[in-house]
């Protein structure tokens, strides 16, 4: 099941951090590493800091965008160390591990880490179902990338061990994949532009707030299909008009 858990590093600046993250993953039994637009490809320094986890590093998948890295994932959790203009559904690290393990029974799941200097952008965080923040010392909350990967990988492993011992609740719902959600958001925006609810020249934060609403509600696969059907029926009427 841990093979379903994907660690995604976005636009990492230092190759040594990629190697250290691979080492942190392997100590907790995780092996799926995705690199989104790294500043430099893993090199000798990355291999040196990966220590005995060079296999994780060698098998890392490199893609251009976060959307590519999480397209087939049914659950995406983004790490965030700072408050945002719009709050997003949050989970504690322990709850995050439990969700990753429970939903990893059904489809790939992803834990996303941002840049060393400024983390994930708002647009990237909006592609995540939940945000997670390590409740560190507020007077000194500095965590490097590998430390953050280690902490959240540990919580995931502990949740997996609980599952192995029968102490977990199975998830019965089937949630849509990230790519399906992105298609829904595109369909929703297209429909709202056609009806005039969103003005193309001045869209404001309507779509951001709607993303937050649907992420909070987290529609199941069948519910998303119903929503897509409603949008299609609205478009049919607007096209007739």
N, C-alpha and C positions, 0 to 999 in steps of 0.2 A: 504493500500500500504506500510506503514511503516513496516509491518510484513515481507516484502520482503528484508528489509535492515538488513544485518548481520554484527555485530561487531565481529571481530576475534582478539583475543589476543594470541600472540605467545610466548611460553616459559616464561610466567610471573613468576618472582621470589618471589614476596611478595603477599600473599593472600589478604592483605588489599587493594592492588591496584585493585585486581579483584572486590572486593566489592564496592570500590569507582567508578570504571568504570561502574558497574551495576547501581549505583545510578545516575551517569551522563547520562546514556542511558535513564533511565525511565523518568527523568525530561523532556526529549525531545520526548517522545513517542516511543522510540525504545525498543524492547524486545528480539531480537534474539542474544544471546551471545554464541560465540564458543570459546573454550579454546584449544589451540594446545600445547600439551605436557607441561602443567604447572609444575613448580618445585614441588609445593605442591597443593593438591586439596583444594578447598574453605573450610574454617573452621569457627570457631566462630568469629575470627577477621574479616574475609570477611563479614560475616553476620552483624556484628556490624557496619561496615563502609558502608554497603549497605543501612542501615537505612530502609526506607519503600520499598526498591527494592529487598527484599529477594525472591520475586517470579521470577524475572529475573535471580537471582543467582541460584535458585533451578532448573530452567528449562535450565540452560546452558548445552551445548553439548560439551563433551570432546573427542578430537580425538588425534591421534599420530602425524599426519603431516599436514602441510598447504594444501597440495594437497587434502587430504580428506575433509578439511573444506570448500574448494571452488569448489569442483568437479562439482556441478550443477549450479554454478554461471555464468551468462553471462557477468558480469562486475566485475572486481576486482581492487581496488585502494589500493596501499600500501603507508604507511606513511614513509617519509624519511627526516631526519633532516640534512643530510650531502651530499656533492657532491660525485659522484661515478666516477670511471675510465671511464665508458661509460655512457653518458647521456641517459635518458629514457624519453618518452613522459610525460610531466608534466601538472597538472591542479592546478589552484588556489583553495583554500577551497570553495569559493562560487560556482565556476564552478563544483567542485566535488559534492557538494550537489545537484545541478541541474541534473547532469548526473545520480546519484544514484536514484533520484526520477523518472526521465523520463524513465530509462531503467528498474526500478523496477516494471513497469507496465507489463513487459513481462516475467521476470524470477528473481530468487534471485540475489542480488548484495551484494558485500562484501567490507568492509572497514577494512584493516588489520593493526594492530599495533604490533610493535616488542618489544624486551626485554628492560627493564628499563635502562640497562647500555649501550647497543650498538645497539639497534634497530633490524632491519631485516637484514639478510645476503643478499649478492648479489644474491645468488641462489633463495632465497625467493622473493626478489624484481622482479626477472625475471619471476615469475609466475603471476605478476600483469600487467594489461593493461596500467595503469597510475600510476605515483607517485604523492603524494601531500605533500606539505610542508607548515606549518603555517609561514607566513612572520612576525616573531617576531623581537624584537629589536636585531640587529646583535651584539650589545655589551653585551647583556644578553638574550640569546634565550632559557634559561632553562625552559622546560615544563615537569611536571610529567605526567605519563600515563593517569590518570583520567582527567587532564586538557585538554590534547590533544583529548581524547574521547569526552569531553564536547563540545569543540570548533567545532569539525567536525560534531557531532550530532546536534548541534545548526544550522549549515549551512544546514544540511539535512532537519531539521524541517522547516526552513524558506522557502526552496525550495518547500516543500510539501504544506505549507500554500499558496504559490503563485499558485501552481497547483489547489488547492481547489477553489481559486478565479478566475481560468481560465487564469492565466498568465504564461503559459508554452507551450512549443512546443513538440508535441507528437513524439516519435521516431518510425519510420516506419520500419527500418531495423531489421532483425532478426539475432543476432550475435550468434556464436557457444558458447557452455558452456566451462568452463575451462578444463574439462576432455577431451573434443573433441580436444581442442587445444594441450593439452599434447600428445594425440595420434598422431596428425599431426606432432608435433616436433620430436617424436620418429620415425615416418615413414620417415621424411625428413632426419634425421641423418643416419638411416639405409641405405637409398638410396645413400646418399653421400659417405658413407663408401664403398658400393658395387661398385660405379663408380670410386673410388679412389680419389675423390675430397677431402675427409677428410682422413688423415692418422691416423689410430687408435692410434699409439704410440705417435703421435705429433698432436693432434686435434686443438691446438691453441684456438682462441676465435671465430672460425667460427660460431658455433651454437649460442653463446651468441649474436653475431652481427646479425644473421638471426632472432633470437627471437625479437630483438629490431626492426628490419625492419618490421616484420609482426605485431608486436604490434602497431607500428606507422601507418601502412596501415590499420590495423584492418579489415581483410576480413570478409564478411558476411557469413552466414551459407552455402549458395549455392556456394559461391566463394571458401570456404574451401573444399567443396566436389569436385570441379573442380581440385583444387590443389592436392588433394589426388588421383584423377584419373590420373593426369599427372605423379605423382610419381609411381603409379602402372604400367603405361605403360613403364616407364623407367626401372623399375625392371624386367618387362617381357623381354625386349630386353637384359638386362645384363645377365639374367638367361639363355637366349638362347645362348648368346656368351660364 
